[in-house]
Amino acid sequence: MLIETPLSTQLEAQRDDRLRVLVVGAGIAGITIAQSLRRGGLHPVLVDRMPRMEHPGYMVALMPTADQAFVDLGVQEQYRAASTPLERYRFRSHRGRPVRTDALGELLSVYGDYNGISRGELIDVLTDAGCPVTYGTTVDGVDAKGARFTDRDGSPIGEGSFDLVIGADGIRSRMRGVLGAGDVEAVETGWSGWVAWADSVGDPALGEELWGDGFFLGVYPVKGRLGVFLGGPDADIGAGPAAFAASVRRRVDELGPRLAASLEAVATDRDPYLWRLDDARVPRWVLPRGVLVGDAAAGFLPTAGVGAGMAIEAAWMLARMLSHADRGSLATVLAAWEAVERPRVEAAQSNSRMLARMMFRRGAAIAWIREVVMRMLSVRAALGPIVKLVAELPDPDAVAREALRD
Ligand SMILES: Cc1cc2nc3c(=O)[nH]c(=O)nc-3n(C[C@H](O)[C@H](O)[C@H](O)COP(=O)(O)OP(=O)(O)OC[C@H]3O[C@@H](n4cnc5c(N)ncnc54)[C@H](O)[C@@H]3O)c2cc1C
């Protein structure tokens, strides 16, 4: 549970810490770091710009790269109870016909769990031990003297001294600018889409995607319901979810009850979450005034379903490696973390970008070629680089010890 806590209380609690850490952004990455450091005896200060966590959230399919963080936090059983195994993945043609169904869960089960969970449930799992946070608060400057806190309107509300400032404020990060990240490299697809919830229909362990001619429909189970994503080119979705869902219905021959219910859920949701399909990458994660992690460091397109899995991994790695650091060795440990983790996250992001080049295209001919390719390409091949990352998770303690020995 996130526990709303005054900033002064958080600052006081960490006064005597071996490392005084500030985490800006209480999302998936920020909470993973804060909770992991807390379990290691520190009292990181955690702030979030939002007044509180209140949006209905969305579905997240988590690769096994996240598992070790749950184990370390002692919440693996809670995670399994709050999520649902994703055993199968089905790819459908642009007219709705099932092209292939792969046993993705079985492929990944050698390495760990591959489960669907809602963002809200995931945050509850990560904060099971209780997680202090100060809402309505951000940081507009960091220098040698410390960090300057402001409220959401930019009015100053205090300062604090820290050994490490971590920017974990998501894909539209402002901490990139505050910490001096330099230029952001982004892929802008020109597509966006809505996220909605539907009642569970059909196989609860089956995720499905319909890559259409000028639209994309994805259905992903979480416990007891379905997360639905319906997207298209920005120029076409302007008419709104109901009109766009109706146009998709006309373009698909084999919708079936499950996809029909999913389209209906988007069409009738009064305020579906709109997701712009862009990504972002900064050239360096360790910066003179702090570090970036999660989507702030590398924000993902949805095509490989791995952004949160990699954000949790990078956050967990950082927290575990920091358990070996003191003020004197901090720079060495941070450099070692970036050297190991950034190439892994960027490899996953490149895999996601490669799939996006096939997906965010329109035209019947393109759709037909894509289906021929997908008929021949197994999920193992399409997600090859990501499966390799899952199989080769580094040992953070060994990486940190090695760096400190040099
Ligand atoms: C619809 C959707 C579906 C997705 N599906 C999947 C999936 O199936 N599998 C998967 O692995 N990934 C998925 N992702 C990606 C995944 O959600 C992100 O990669 C993950 O949330 C990144 O975590 P984060 O902590 O970096 O950012 P976020 O979780 O976005 O958290 C950022 C936090 O920072 C706060 N914040 C923002 N600005 C400031 C500021 N200036 N100051 C202070 N706080 C600030 C925000 O309020 C938020 O709490 C999906 C994303 C979306 C939108």
The ligand as an SDF file (V2000), in Angstrom:
LIG
                    3D

 53 58  0  0  0  0  0  0  0  0999 V2000
   -1.5190    0.9410  -21.9770 C   0  0  0  0  0  0  0  0  0  0  0  0
   -0.1680    0.4160  -21.6350 C   0  0  0  0  0  0  0  0  0  0  0  0
    0.0690   -0.9580  -21.6890 C   0  0  0  0  0  0  0  0  0  0  0  0
    1.3330   -1.4720  -21.3700 C   0  0  0  0  0  0  0  0  0  0  0  0
    1.5150   -2.8060  -21.4110 N   0  0  0  0  0  0  0  0  0  0  0  0
    2.6960   -3.3210  -21.0380 C   0  0  0  0  0  0  0  0  0  0  0  0
    2.8920   -4.7270  -21.0150 C   0  0  0  0  0  0  0  0  0  0  0  0
    2.0090   -5.5080  -21.3530 O   0  0  0  0  0  0  0  0  0  0  0  0
    4.0970   -5.2130  -20.5910 N   0  0  0  0  0  0  0  0  0  0  0  0
    5.0880   -4.3770  -20.1910 C   0  0  0  0  0  0  0  0  0  0  0  0
    6.1510   -4.8720  -19.7970 O   0  0  0  0  0  0  0  0  0  0  0  0
    4.9500   -3.0360  -20.2420 N   0  0  0  0  0  0  0  0  0  0  0  0
    3.7800   -2.4830  -20.6500 C   0  0  0  0  0  0  0  0  0  0  0  0
    3.6150   -1.1350  -20.6810 N   0  0  0  0  0  0  0  0  0  0  0  0
    4.7530   -0.2530  -20.3790 C   0  0  0  0  0  0  0  0  0  0  0  0
    4.9300   -0.0310  -18.8780 C   0  0  0  0  0  0  0  0  0  0  0  0
    3.7330    0.3550  -18.2820 O   0  0  0  0  0  0  0  0  0  0  0  0
    6.0130    1.0050  -18.6400 C   0  0  0  0  0  0  0  0  0  0  0  0
    7.1890    0.5900  -19.2840 O   0  0  0  0  0  0  0  0  0  0  0  0
    6.2560    1.1550  -17.1390 C   0  0  0  0  0  0  0  0  0  0  0  0
    5.1170    1.6990  -16.5200 O   0  0  0  0  0  0  0  0  0  0  0  0
    7.4570    2.0510  -16.8770 C   0  0  0  0  0  0  0  0  0  0  0  0
    7.5450    2.3160  -15.5060 O   0  0  0  0  0  0  0  0  0  0  0  0
    8.0610    3.7410  -14.9880 P   0  0  0  0  0  0  0  0  0  0  0  0
    8.0440    3.6620  -13.5250 O   0  0  0  0  0  0  0  0  0  0  0  0
    9.3110    4.1070  -15.6830 O   0  0  0  0  0  0  0  0  0  0  0  0
    6.9830    4.7810  -15.5030 O   0  0  0  0  0  0  0  0  0  0  0  0
    5.4880    4.9260  -14.9950 P   0  0  0  0  0  0  0  0  0  0  0  0
    4.9800    3.6440  -14.5140 O   0  0  0  0  0  0  0  0  0  0  0  0
    4.7870    5.6490  -16.0850 O   0  0  0  0  0  0  0  0  0  0  0  0
    5.5970    5.8720  -13.7160 O   0  0  0  0  0  0  0  0  0  0  0  0
    6.0230    7.2080  -13.7840 C   0  0  0  0  0  0  0  0  0  0  0  0
    5.5670    7.9050  -12.5010 C   0  0  0  0  0  0  0  0  0  0  0  0
    6.1650    9.1970  -12.4610 O   0  0  0  0  0  0  0  0  0  0  0  0
    5.1880   10.1700  -12.0910 C   0  0  0  0  0  0  0  0  0  0  0  0
    5.6220   11.4430  -12.6690 N   0  0  0  0  0  0  0  0  0  0  0  0
    5.5320   11.8550  -13.9510 C   0  0  0  0  0  0  0  0  0  0  0  0
    6.1030   13.0620  -14.0840 N   0  0  0  0  0  0  0  0  0  0  0  0
    6.5830   13.4030  -12.8640 C   0  0  0  0  0  0  0  0  0  0  0  0
    7.3040   14.5280  -12.3760 C   0  0  0  0  0  0  0  0  0  0  0  0
    7.6530   15.5530  -13.1740 N   0  0  0  0  0  0  0  0  0  0  0  0
    7.6320   14.5530  -11.0520 N   0  0  0  0  0  0  0  0  0  0  0  0
    7.2890   13.5300  -10.2360 C   0  0  0  0  0  0  0  0  0  0  0  0
    6.6100   12.4550  -10.6450 N   0  0  0  0  0  0  0  0  0  0  0  0
    6.2690   12.3760  -11.9520 C   0  0  0  0  0  0  0  0  0  0  0  0
    3.8830    9.6380  -12.6710 C   0  0  0  0  0  0  0  0  0  0  0  0
    2.7710   10.1820  -11.9820 O   0  0  0  0  0  0  0  0  0  0  0  0
    4.0500    8.1330  -12.4410 C   0  0  0  0  0  0  0  0  0  0  0  0
    3.5630    7.7520  -11.1750 O   0  0  0  0  0  0  0  0  0  0  0  0
    2.3720   -0.5850  -21.0150 C   0  0  0  0  0  0  0  0  0  0  0  0
    2.1450    0.7980  -20.9550 C   0  0  0  0  0  0  0  0  0  0  0  0
    0.8860    1.3030  -21.2630 C   0  0  0  0  0  0  0  0  0  0  0  0
    0.6420    2.8020  -21.2080 C   0  0  0  0  0  0  0  0  0  0  0  0
  1  2  1  0
  2  3  1  0
  2 52  2  0
  3  4  2  0
  4  5  1  0
  4 50  1  0
  5  6  2  0
  6  7  1  0
  6 13  1  0
  7  8  2  0
  7  9  1  0
  9 10  1  0
 10 11  2  0
 10 12  1  0
 12 13  2  0
 13 14  1  0
 14 15  1  0
 14 50  1  0
 15 16  1  0
 16 17  1  0
 16 18  1  0
 18 19  1  0
 18 20  1  0
 20 21  1  0
 20 22  1  0
 22 23  1  0
 23 24  1  0
 24 25  2  0
 24 26  1  0
 24 27  1  0
 27 28  1  0
 28 29  2  0
 28 30  1  0
 28 31  1  0
 31 32  1  0
 32 33  1  0
 33 34  1  0
 33 48  1  0
 34 35  1  0
 35 36  1  0
 35 46  1  0
 36 37  1  0
 36 45  1  0
 37 38  2  0
 38 39  1  0
 39 40  1  0
 39 45  2  0
 40 41  1  0
 40 42  2  0
 42 43  1  0
 43 44  2  0
 44 45  1  0
 46 47  1  0
 46 48  1  0
 48 49  1  0
 50 51  2  0
 51 52  1  0
 52 53  1  0
M  END
$$$$
